[in-house]
Amino acid sequence: ISALMVKEMDLLEQFRDLSLACEVTPNNVRLGTLRITSELLGDIREGQKTDPFLRTQLEANESGKDSSFKV
């Protein structure tokens, strides 16, 4: 029974996290949500891994060379 209660609570939390908007009309009830995400930060991280300038600056910084570039 305890496992079922945990599963029920998990499902309730997931339902709450949907952030549904509710619209009541005379003949029906509408639920809807819209979630927009951006992959920009992930794309930037991936680009930084192969950026030649950034790699050179990081290597110089790690080897202790004096550089105006700070991380």
PDB file with one MODEL, atoms N, CA, C and O in Angstrom:
MODEL        1
ATOM      1  N   ILE A   1       0.835  -1.189   0.000  1.00  0.00           N
ATOM      2  CA  ILE A   1       0.000   0.000   0.000  1.00  0.00           C
ATOM      3  C   ILE A   1       0.875   1.246   0.000  1.00  0.00           C
ATOM      4  O   ILE A   1       0.563   2.233  -0.667  1.00  0.00           O
ATOM      5  N   SER A   2       1.969   1.196   0.749  1.00  0.00           N
ATOM      6  CA  SER A   2       2.867   2.349   0.827  1.00  0.00           C
ATOM      7  C   SER A   2       3.444   2.686  -0.545  1.00  0.00           C
ATOM      8  O   SER A   2       3.559   3.857  -0.906  1.00  0.00           O
ATOM      9  N   ALA A   3       3.808   1.652  -1.308  1.00  0.00           N
ATOM     10  CA  ALA A   3       4.365   1.879  -2.642  1.00  0.00           C
ATOM     11  C   ALA A   3       3.338   2.539  -3.556  1.00  0.00           C
ATOM     12  O   ALA A   3       3.691   3.389  -4.373  1.00  0.00           O
ATOM     13  N   LEU A   4       2.077   2.155  -3.424  1.00  0.00           N
ATOM     14  CA  LEU A   4       1.021   2.762  -4.237  1.00  0.00           C
ATOM     15  C   LEU A   4       0.826   4.226  -3.873  1.00  0.00           C
ATOM     16  O   LEU A   4       0.577   5.056  -4.747  1.00  0.00           O
ATOM     17  N   MET A   5       0.938   4.547  -2.590  1.00  0.00           N
ATOM     18  CA  MET A   5       0.789   5.936  -2.159  1.00  0.00           C
ATOM     19  C   MET A   5       1.934   6.792  -2.695  1.00  0.00           C
ATOM     20  O   MET A   5       1.729   7.942  -3.083  1.00  0.00           O
ATOM     21  N   VAL A   6       3.139   6.225  -2.713  1.00  0.00           N
ATOM     22  CA  VAL A   6       4.291   6.952  -3.250  1.00  0.00           C
ATOM     23  C   VAL A   6       4.091   7.200  -4.737  1.00  0.00           C
ATOM     24  O   VAL A   6       4.350   8.299  -5.227  1.00  0.00           O
ATOM     25  N   LYS A   7       3.633   6.185  -5.455  1.00  0.00           N
ATOM     26  CA  LYS A   7       3.385   6.327  -6.890  1.00  0.00           C
ATOM     27  C   LYS A   7       2.299   7.373  -7.139  1.00  0.00           C
ATOM     28  O   LYS A   7       2.403   8.177  -8.066  1.00  0.00           O
ATOM     29  N   GLU A   8       1.265   7.356  -6.311  1.00  0.00           N
ATOM     30  CA  GLU A   8       0.181   8.326  -6.457  1.00  0.00           C
ATOM     31  C   GLU A   8       0.703   9.747  -6.239  1.00  0.00           C
ATOM     32  O   GLU A   8       0.364  10.656  -6.997  1.00  0.00           O
ATOM     33  N   MET A   9       1.519   9.940  -5.215  1.00  0.00           N
ATOM     34  CA  MET A   9       2.084  11.266  -4.946  1.00  0.00           C
ATOM     35  C   MET A   9       2.972  11.719  -6.101  1.00  0.00           C
ATOM     36  O   MET A   9       2.959  12.891  -6.478  1.00  0.00           O
ATOM     37  N   ASP A  10       3.743  10.787  -6.661  1.00  0.00           N
ATOM     38  CA  ASP A  10       4.606  11.115  -7.795  1.00  0.00           C
ATOM     39  C   ASP A  10       3.772  11.560  -8.993  1.00  0.00           C
ATOM     40  O   ASP A  10       4.110  12.539  -9.659  1.00  0.00           O
ATOM     41  N   LEU A  11       2.693  10.847  -9.265  1.00  0.00           N
ATOM     42  CA  LEU A  11       1.818  11.216 -10.378  1.00  0.00           C
ATOM     43  C   LEU A  11       1.157  12.572 -10.142  1.00  0.00           C
ATOM     44  O   LEU A  11       1.022  13.367 -11.072  1.00  0.00           O
ATOM     45  N   LEU A  12       0.745  12.838  -8.906  1.00  0.00           N
ATOM     46  CA  LEU A  12       0.144  14.137  -8.585  1.00  0.00           C
ATOM     47  C   LEU A  12       1.143  15.270  -8.787  1.00  0.00           C
ATOM     48  O   LEU A  12       0.786  16.330  -9.301  1.00  0.00           O
ATOM     49  N   GLU A  13       2.394  15.050  -8.385  1.00  0.00           N
ATOM     50  CA  GLU A  13       3.422  16.076  -8.576  1.00  0.00           C
ATOM     51  C   GLU A  13       3.687  16.318 -10.060  1.00  0.00           C
ATOM     52  O   GLU A  13       3.843  17.462 -10.488  1.00  0.00           O
ATOM     53  N   GLN A  14       3.737  15.239 -10.844  1.00  0.00           N
ATOM     54  CA  GLN A  14       3.942  15.391 -12.282  1.00  0.00           C
ATOM     55  C   GLN A  14       2.780  16.156 -12.916  1.00  0.00           C
ATOM     56  O   GLN A  14       2.993  17.005 -13.781  1.00  0.00           O
ATOM     57  N   PHE A  15       1.565  15.859 -12.492  1.00  0.00           N
ATOM     58  CA  PHE A  15       0.389  16.552 -13.018  1.00  0.00           C
ATOM     59  C   PHE A  15       0.436  18.032 -12.654  1.00  0.00           C
ATOM     60  O   PHE A  15       0.129  18.888 -13.484  1.00  0.00           O
ATOM     61  N   ARG A  16       0.821  18.335 -11.414  1.00  0.00           N
ATOM     62  CA  ARG A  16       0.936  19.726 -10.970  1.00  0.00           C
ATOM     63  C   ARG A  16       1.997  20.463 -11.789  1.00  0.00           C
ATOM     64  O   ARG A  16       1.808  21.627 -12.141  1.00  0.00           O
ATOM     65  N   ASP A  17       3.104  19.798 -12.090  1.00  0.00           N
ATOM     66  CA  ASP A  17       4.195  20.425 -12.830  1.00  0.00           C
ATOM     67  C   ASP A  17       3.835  20.737 -14.280  1.00  0.00           C
ATOM     68  O   ASP A  17       4.570  21.460 -14.953  1.00  0.00           O
ATOM     69  N   LEU A  18       2.726  20.209 -14.766  1.00  0.00           N
ATOM     70  CA  LEU A  18       2.306  20.508 -16.135  1.00  0.00           C
ATOM     71  C   LEU A  18       1.874  21.957 -16.294  1.00  0.00           C
ATOM     72  O   LEU A  18       1.846  22.475 -17.410  1.00  0.00           O
ATOM     73  N   SER A  19       1.536  22.617 -15.194  1.00  0.00           N
ATOM     74  CA  SER A  19       1.085  24.019 -15.210  1.00  0.00           C
ATOM     75  C   SER A  19      -0.052  24.215 -16.212  1.00  0.00           C
ATOM     76  O   SER A  19       0.025  25.065 -17.099  1.00  0.00           O
ATOM     77  N   LEU A  20      -1.077  23.436 -16.059  1.00  0.00           N
ATOM     78  CA  LEU A  20      -2.210  23.500 -16.979  1.00  0.00           C
ATOM     79  C   LEU A  20      -3.040  24.755 -16.745  1.00  0.00           C
ATOM     80  O   LEU A  20      -3.222  25.200 -15.612  1.00  0.00           O
ATOM     81  N   ALA A  21      -3.531  25.307 -17.827  1.00  0.00           N
ATOM     82  CA  ALA A  21      -4.491  26.407 -17.764  1.00  0.00           C
ATOM     83  C   ALA A  21      -5.870  25.792 -17.985  1.00  0.00           C
ATOM     84  O   ALA A  21      -6.038  24.928 -18.846  1.00  0.00           O
ATOM     85  N   CYS A  22      -6.837  26.230 -17.223  1.00  0.00           N
ATOM     86  CA  CYS A  22      -8.181  25.664 -17.300  1.00  0.00           C
ATOM     87  C   CYS A  22      -9.149  26.723 -17.810  1.00  0.00           C
ATOM     88  O   CYS A  22      -9.189  27.843 -17.299  1.00  0.00           O
ATOM     89  N   GLU A  23      -9.927  26.355 -18.822  1.00  0.00           N
ATOM     90  CA  GLU A  23     -10.937  27.257 -19.373  1.00  0.00           C
ATOM     91  C   GLU A  23     -12.281  26.537 -19.320  1.00  0.00           C
ATOM     92  O   GLU A  23     -12.452  25.477 -19.921  1.00  0.00           O
ATOM     93  N   VAL A  24     -13.219  27.116 -18.603  1.00  0.00           N
ATOM     94  CA  VAL A  24     -14.549  26.510 -18.461  1.00  0.00           C
ATOM     95  C   VAL A  24     -15.514  27.257 -19.366  1.00  0.00           C
ATOM     96  O   VAL A  24     -15.636  28.479 -19.288  1.00  0.00           O
ATOM     97  N   THR A  25     -16.196  26.512 -20.222  1.00  0.00           N
ATOM     98  CA  THR A  25     -17.219  27.075 -21.097  1.00  0.00           C
ATOM     99  C   THR A  25     -18.533  26.354 -20.789  1.00  0.00           C
ATOM    100  O   THR A  25     -18.519  25.335 -20.099  1.00  0.00           O
ATOM    101  N   PRO A  26     -19.652  26.854 -21.278  1.00  0.00           N
ATOM    102  CA  PRO A  26     -20.942  26.215 -20.945  1.00  0.00           C
ATOM    103  C   PRO A  26     -21.017  24.732 -21.314  1.00  0.00           C
ATOM    104  O   PRO A  26     -21.706  23.971 -20.634  1.00  0.00           O
ATOM    105  N   ASN A  27     -20.328  24.307 -22.367  1.00  0.00           N
ATOM    106  CA  ASN A  27     -20.471  22.927 -22.824  1.00  0.00           C
ATOM    107  C   ASN A  27     -19.269  22.033 -22.545  1.00  0.00           C
ATOM    108  O   ASN A  27     -19.358  20.818 -22.722  1.00  0.00           O
ATOM    109  N   ASN A  28     -18.155  22.601 -22.115  1.00  0.00           N
ATOM    110  CA  ASN A  28     -16.982  21.759 -21.901  1.00  0.00           C
ATOM    111  C   ASN A  28     -15.944  22.459 -21.023  1.00  0.00           C
ATOM    112  O   ASN A  28     -16.083  23.629 -20.666  1.00  0.00           O
ATOM    113  N   VAL A  29     -14.926  21.717 -20.697  1.00  0.00           N
ATOM    114  CA  VAL A  29     -13.782  22.243 -19.948  1.00  0.00           C
ATOM    115  C   VAL A  29     -12.544  21.952 -20.780  1.00  0.00           C
ATOM    116  O   VAL A  29     -12.357  20.829 -21.249  1.00  0.00           O
ATOM    117  N   ARG A  30     -11.707  22.947 -20.964  1.00  0.00           N
ATOM    118  CA  ARG A  30     -10.490  22.766 -21.753  1.00  0.00           C
ATOM    119  C   ARG A  30      -9.275  22.917 -20.853  1.00  0.00           C
ATOM    120  O   ARG A  30      -9.196  23.841 -20.044  1.00  0.00           O
ATOM    121  N   LEU A  31      -8.338  22.003 -21.005  1.00  0.00           N
ATOM    122  CA  LEU A  31      -7.059  22.082 -20.310  1.00  0.00           C
ATOM    123  C   LEU A  31      -5.969  22.188 -21.359  1.00  0.00           C
ATOM    124  O   LEU A  31      -6.008  21.496 -22.376  1.00  0.00           O
ATOM    125  N   GLY A  32      -5.015  23.037 -21.117  1.00  0.00           N
ATOM    126  CA  GLY A  32      -3.934  23.167 -22.086  1.00  0.00           C
ATOM    127  C   GLY A  32      -2.677  23.702 -21.437  1.00  0.00           C
ATOM    128  O   GLY A  32      -2.721  24.352 -20.393  1.00  0.00           O
ATOM    129  N   THR A  33      -1.574  23.423 -22.066  1.00  0.00           N
ATOM    130  CA  THR A  33      -0.287  23.942 -21.608  1.00  0.00           C
ATOM    131  C   THR A  33       0.617  24.127 -22.816  1.00  0.00           C
ATOM    132  O   THR A  33       0.478  23.446 -23.832  1.00  0.00           O
ATOM    133  N   LEU A  34       1.530  25.047 -22.682  1.00  0.00           N
ATOM    134  CA  LEU A  34       2.502  25.290 -23.742  1.00  0.00           C
ATOM    135  C   LEU A  34       3.852  25.478 -23.080  1.00  0.00           C
ATOM    136  O   LEU A  34       4.002  26.321 -22.196  1.00  0.00           O
ATOM    137  N   ARG A  35       4.823  24.707 -23.496  1.00  0.00           N
ATOM    138  CA  ARG A  35       6.162  24.817 -22.939  1.00  0.00           C
ATOM    139  C   ARG A  35       7.140  25.012 -24.091  1.00  0.00           C
ATOM    140  O   ARG A  35       7.203  24.206 -25.020  1.00  0.00           O
ATOM    141  N   ILE A  36       7.892  26.088 -24.009  1.00  0.00           N
ATOM    142  CA  ILE A  36       8.887  26.392 -25.029  1.00  0.00           C
ATOM    143  C   ILE A  36      10.259  26.302 -24.379  1.00  0.00           C
ATOM    144  O   ILE A  36      10.505  26.912 -23.338  1.00  0.00           O
ATOM    145  N   THR A  37      11.141  25.544 -24.995  1.00  0.00           N
ATOM    146  CA  THR A  37      12.491  25.408 -24.449  1.00  0.00           C
ATOM    147  C   THR A  37      13.505  25.816 -25.505  1.00  0.00           C
ATOM    148  O   THR A  37      13.231  25.793 -26.705  1.00  0.00           O
ATOM    149  N   SER A  38      14.665  26.185 -25.031  1.00  0.00           N
ATOM    150  CA  SER A  38      15.733  26.593 -25.931  1.00  0.00           C
ATOM    151  C   SER A  38      16.952  25.710 -25.697  1.00  0.00           C
ATOM    152  O   SER A  38      17.292  25.392 -24.558  1.00  0.00           O
ATOM    153  N   GLU A  39      17.589  25.328 -26.762  1.00  0.00           N
ATOM    154  CA  GLU A  39      18.804  24.534 -26.672  1.00  0.00           C
ATOM    155  C   GLU A  39      20.036  25.406 -26.848  1.00  0.00           C
ATOM    156  O   GLU A  39      21.130  24.897 -27.090  1.00  0.00           O
ATOM    157  N   LEU A  40      19.863  26.718 -26.726  1.00  0.00           N
ATOM    158  CA  LEU A  40      20.955  27.650 -26.962  1.00  0.00           C
ATOM    159  C   LEU A  40      22.142  27.397 -26.039  1.00  0.00           C
ATOM    160  O   LEU A  40      23.281  27.347 -26.502  1.00  0.00           O
ATOM    161  N   LEU A  41      21.890  27.236 -24.732  1.00  0.00           N
ATOM    162  CA  LEU A  41      23.004  27.022 -23.807  1.00  0.00           C
ATOM    163  C   LEU A  41      23.762  25.739 -24.127  1.00  0.00           C
ATOM    164  O   LEU A  41      24.990  25.713 -24.047  1.00  0.00           O
ATOM    165  N   GLY A  42      23.062  24.695 -24.481  1.00  0.00           N
ATOM    166  CA  GLY A  42      23.717  23.443 -24.868  1.00  0.00           C
ATOM    167  C   GLY A  42      24.555  23.614 -26.119  1.00  0.00           C
ATOM    168  O   GLY A  42      25.659  23.077 -26.213  1.00  0.00           O
ATOM    169  N   ASP A  43      24.030  24.364 -27.083  1.00  0.00           N
ATOM    170  CA  ASP A  43      24.780  24.626 -28.313  1.00  0.00           C
ATOM    171  C   ASP A  43      26.044  25.432 -28.021  1.00  0.00           C
ATOM    172  O   ASP A  43      27.094  25.183 -28.613  1.00  0.00           O
ATOM    173  N   ILE A  44      25.941  26.399 -27.107  1.00  0.00           N
ATOM    174  CA  ILE A  44      27.114  27.204 -26.742  1.00  0.00           C
ATOM    175  C   ILE A  44      28.163  26.325 -26.074  1.00  0.00           C
ATOM    176  O   ILE A  44      29.346  26.415 -26.401  1.00  0.00           O
ATOM    177  N   ARG A  45      27.739  25.477 -25.142  1.00  0.00           N
ATOM    178  CA  ARG A  45      28.690  24.578 -24.460  1.00  0.00           C
ATOM    179  C   ARG A  45      29.415  23.683 -25.460  1.00  0.00           C
ATOM    180  O   ARG A  45      30.630  23.509 -25.375  1.00  0.00           O
ATOM    181  N   GLU A  46      28.677  23.122 -26.394  1.00  0.00           N
ATOM    182  CA  GLU A  46      29.293  22.250 -27.396  1.00  0.00           C
ATOM    183  C   GLU A  46      30.275  23.024 -28.269  1.00  0.00           C
ATOM    184  O   GLU A  46      31.352  22.521 -28.587  1.00  0.00           O
ATOM    185  N   GLY A  47      29.910  24.242 -28.657  1.00  0.00           N
ATOM    186  CA  GLY A  47      30.794  25.063 -29.473  1.00  0.00           C
ATOM    187  C   GLY A  47      32.058  25.446 -28.737  1.00  0.00           C
ATOM    188  O   GLY A  47      33.129  25.522 -29.339  1.00  0.00           O
ATOM    189  N   GLN A  48      31.948  25.690 -27.437  1.00  0.00           N
ATOM    190  CA  GLN A  48      33.118  26.065 -26.651  1.00  0.00           C
ATOM    191  C   GLN A  48      34.120  24.924 -26.545  1.00  0.00           C
ATOM    192  O   GLN A  48      35.320  25.167 -26.414  1.00  0.00           O
ATOM    193  N   LYS A  49      33.648  23.690 -26.598  1.00  0.00           N
ATOM    194  CA  LYS A  49      34.549  22.538 -26.491  1.00  0.00           C
ATOM    195  C   LYS A  49      35.530  22.471 -27.653  1.00  0.00           C
ATOM    196  O   LYS A  49      36.641  21.965 -27.498  1.00  0.00           O
ATOM    197  N   THR A  50      35.132  22.973 -28.808  1.00  0.00           N
ATOM    198  CA  THR A  50      35.991  22.874 -29.996  1.00  0.00           C
ATOM    199  C   THR A  50      36.499  24.223 -30.483  1.00  0.00           C
ATOM    200  O   THR A  50      37.177  24.287 -31.509  1.00  0.00           O
ATOM    201  N   ASP A  51      36.186  25.309 -29.768  1.00  0.00           N
ATOM    202  CA  ASP A  51      36.620  26.641 -30.186  1.00  0.00           C
ATOM    203  C   ASP A  51      38.135  26.767 -30.023  1.00  0.00           C
ATOM    204  O   ASP A  51      38.640  26.657 -28.906  1.00  0.00           O
ATOM    205  N   PRO A  52      38.880  26.999 -31.130  1.00  0.00           N
ATOM    206  CA  PRO A  52      40.346  27.049 -31.056  1.00  0.00           C
ATOM    207  C   PRO A  52      40.861  28.159 -30.135  1.00  0.00           C
ATOM    208  O   PRO A  52      41.788  27.929 -29.358  1.00  0.00           O
ATOM    209  N   PHE A  53      40.283  29.346 -30.210  1.00  0.00           N
ATOM    210  CA  PHE A  53      40.739  30.447 -29.363  1.00  0.00           C
ATOM    211  C   PHE A  53      40.539  30.110 -27.892  1.00  0.00           C
ATOM    212  O   PHE A  53      41.442  30.298 -27.078  1.00  0.00           O
ATOM    213  N   LEU A  54      39.362  29.614 -27.557  1.00  0.00           N
ATOM    214  CA  LEU A  54      39.062  29.287 -26.167  1.00  0.00           C
ATOM    215  C   LEU A  54      39.966  28.172 -25.659  1.00  0.00           C
ATOM    216  O   LEU A  54      40.448  28.238 -24.528  1.00  0.00           O
ATOM    217  N   ARG A  55      40.203  27.155 -26.474  1.00  0.00           N
ATOM    218  CA  ARG A  55      41.089  26.049 -26.070  1.00  0.00           C
ATOM    219  C   ARG A  55      42.493  26.573 -25.777  1.00  0.00           C
ATOM    220  O   ARG A  55      43.105  26.190 -24.780  1.00  0.00           O
ATOM    221  N   THR A  56      43.005  27.452 -26.646  1.00  0.00           N
ATOM    222  CA  THR A  56      44.343  28.016 -26.454  1.00  0.00           C
ATOM    223  C   THR A  56      44.405  28.805 -25.152  1.00  0.00           C
ATOM    224  O   THR A  56      45.364  28.675 -24.391  1.00  0.00           O
ATOM    225  N   GLN A  57      43.393  29.615 -24.895  1.00  0.00           N
ATOM    226  CA  GLN A  57      43.367  30.423 -23.681  1.00  0.00           C
ATOM    227  C   GLN A  57      43.265  29.551 -22.424  1.00  0.00           C
ATOM    228  O   GLN A  57      43.924  29.832 -21.423  1.00  0.00           O
ATOM    229  N   LEU A  58      42.463  28.520 -22.469  1.00  0.00           N
ATOM    230  CA  LEU A  58      42.327  27.628 -21.320  1.00  0.00           C
ATOM    231  C   LEU A  58      43.624  26.881 -21.042  1.00  0.00           C
ATOM    232  O   LEU A  58      44.017  26.726 -19.886  1.00  0.00           O
ATOM    233  N   GLU A  59      44.289  26.416 -22.095  1.00  0.00           N
ATOM    234  CA  GLU A  59      45.566  25.720 -21.920  1.00  0.00           C
ATOM    235  C   GLU A  59      46.614  26.650 -21.324  1.00  0.00           C
ATOM    236  O   GLU A  59      47.380  26.239 -20.453  1.00  0.00           O
ATOM    237  N   ALA A  60      46.657  27.897 -21.782  1.00  0.00           N
ATOM    238  CA  ALA A  60      47.609  28.869 -21.242  1.00  0.00           C
ATOM    239  C   ALA A  60      47.289  29.155 -19.775  1.00  0.00           C
ATOM    240  O   ALA A  60      48.196  29.279 -18.952  1.00  0.00           O
ATOM    241  N   ASN A  61      46.028  29.256 -19.456  1.00  0.00           N
ATOM    242  CA  ASN A  61      45.606  29.524 -18.086  1.00  0.00           C
ATOM    243  C   ASN A  61      45.969  28.360 -17.167  1.00  0.00           C
ATOM    244  O   ASN A  61      46.429  28.573 -16.045  1.00  0.00           O
ATOM    245  N   GLU A  62      45.762  27.127 -17.643  1.00  0.00           N
ATOM    246  CA  GLU A  62      46.053  25.940 -16.839  1.00  0.00           C
ATOM    247  C   GLU A  62      47.549  25.742 -16.633  1.00  0.00           C
ATOM    248  O   GLU A  62      47.965  25.204 -15.607  1.00  0.00           O
ATOM    249  N   SER A  63      48.359  26.169 -17.591  1.00  0.00           N
ATOM    250  CA  SER A  63      49.812  25.997 -17.461  1.00  0.00           C
ATOM    251  C   SER A  63      50.449  27.120 -16.651  1.00  0.00           C
ATOM    252  O   SER A  63      51.660  27.112 -16.429  1.00  0.00           O
ATOM    253  N   GLY A  64      49.648  28.081 -16.209  1.00  0.00           N
ATOM    254  CA  GLY A  64      50.158  29.145 -15.356  1.00  0.00           C
ATOM    255  C   GLY A  64      50.699  30.344 -16.094  1.00  0.00           C
ATOM    256  O   GLY A  64      51.261  31.244 -15.469  1.00  0.00           O
ATOM    257  N   LYS A  65      50.548  30.386 -17.399  1.00  0.00           N
ATOM    258  CA  LYS A  65      51.015  31.538 -18.166  1.00  0.00           C
ATOM    259  C   LYS A  65      50.146  32.748 -17.841  1.00  0.00           C
ATOM    260  O   LYS A  65      48.936  32.629 -17.654  1.00  0.00           O
ATOM    261  N   ASP A  66      50.788  33.916 -17.777  1.00  0.00           N
ATOM    262  CA  ASP A  66      50.054  35.146 -17.487  1.00  0.00           C
ATOM    263  C   ASP A  66      49.211  35.510 -18.706  1.00  0.00           C
ATOM    264  O   ASP A  66      49.721  35.603 -19.822  1.00  0.00           O
ATOM    265  N   SER A  67      47.940  35.711 -18.480  1.00  0.00           N
ATOM    266  CA  SER A  67      47.034  36.023 -19.577  1.00  0.00           C
ATOM    267  C   SER A  67      45.960  36.977 -19.078  1.00  0.00           C
ATOM    268  O   SER A  67      45.551  36.923 -17.919  1.00  0.00           O
ATOM    269  N   SER A  68      45.519  37.837 -19.957  1.00  0.00           N
ATOM    270  CA  SER A  68      44.434  38.747 -19.588  1.00  0.00           C
ATOM    271  C   SER A  68      43.086  38.036 -19.648  1.00  0.00           C
ATOM    272  O   SER A  68      42.074  38.568 -19.193  1.00  0.00           O
ATOM    273  N   PHE A  69      43.079  36.830 -20.213  1.00  0.00           N
ATOM    274  CA  PHE A  69      41.847  36.051 -20.329  1.00  0.00           C
ATOM    275  C   PHE A  69      41.583  35.336 -19.011  1.00  0.00           C
ATOM    276  O   PHE A  69      42.444  34.609 -18.514  1.00  0.00           O
ATOM    277  N   LYS A  70      40.403  35.536 -18.445  1.00  0.00           N
ATOM    278  CA  LYS A  70      40.031  34.895 -17.179  1.00  0.00           C
ATOM    279  C   LYS A  70      38.802  34.030 -17.387  1.00  0.00           C
ATOM    280  O   LYS A  70      37.912  34.366 -18.168  1.00  0.00           O
ATOM    281  N   VAL A  71      38.767  32.917 -16.682  1.00  0.00           N
ATOM    282  CA  VAL A  71      37.641  31.987 -16.767  1.00  0.00           C
ATOM    283  C   VAL A  71      36.714  32.238 -15.606  1.00  0.00           C
ATOM    284  O   VAL A  71      35.691  31.566 -15.476  1.00  0.00           O
TER     285      VAL A  71
ENDMDL
END
